[in-house]
């Protein structure tokens, strides 16, 4: 039985609900700063709650600390959790700066405990399937990447900074998984208060990537995401629309002809990410998908994009 302590009652409640659907795991305690939220979680989910964070970190029964605090608090409490002898699962982004991410990485090595980061895009079914196709060589060699996400203001403030941290970062993470870190970056960012548009151009030795995040769409527009992977012998595409009308289409085009259009089985990306962490803990292994190094690289690329704005 893996025993978990959760820090935070926002996303922390979402994580709690996922853990309680999975066999072989028990949430021992939830820390929060809002008494009403803590009382509600205690009654609704029959789990111990506390406003004393030390009660969670110092509990010898807990194996994993799940950090769902505000991003500015991540580095401090992830490192303290590692120091207390716990493995850590942290919401993304792991921090606002690459230096802080490196400090977390050093602490992970120093205290010999693993850090997993909720880079949930890696568990999205179409994204996973596209990588499998690339590994199998079905469409030849990857030579170009285009990813996009578009939304109205339904997600709250997605001005330039929040767009980078909470929207654009998922596409950066996926692009790094596909192609690694780029040689150079060119980027444009347009800030409209709580809305923004970011376009990043990533240059590699033998391929390119174009990433677009647009949070300035009109209110009438649905949420859209997608990608196009251009290969030497074909194209892999995914386009999805979510809202009053939902549509998902995954297609493979080889030598100018559509080979197949398919529906990809839906999965809960968050749940798959958590299941992956639990699998790693049960088998005493680090993750090759959502470890601190992968999270740090995404922040490093973000900083390259920010520097390219100047």
Secondary structure, 3 states (H helix, E strand, C coil): CEEEEEECCCHHHHHHHHHCCCCCEEEEEEECCCHHHHHHHHHHHCCEEECCHHHHHCCCCCCEEEECCCHHHHHHHHHHHHHCCCEEEECCCCCCCHHHHHHHHHHHHHCCCCEEECCHHHHCHHHHHHHHHHHHCCCCCEEEEEEEEECCHHHCCCCHHHHHHHHHHHHHHHHHHHHCCCCEEEEEEEECCCCEEEEEEEECCCCEEEEEEECCCCCCCCEEEEEEEEECCEEEEEEEEECCCCEEEEEEEECCEEEEEECCCCCCHHHHHHHHHHHHHHCCCCCCCCEHHHHHHHHHHHHHHHHHHC
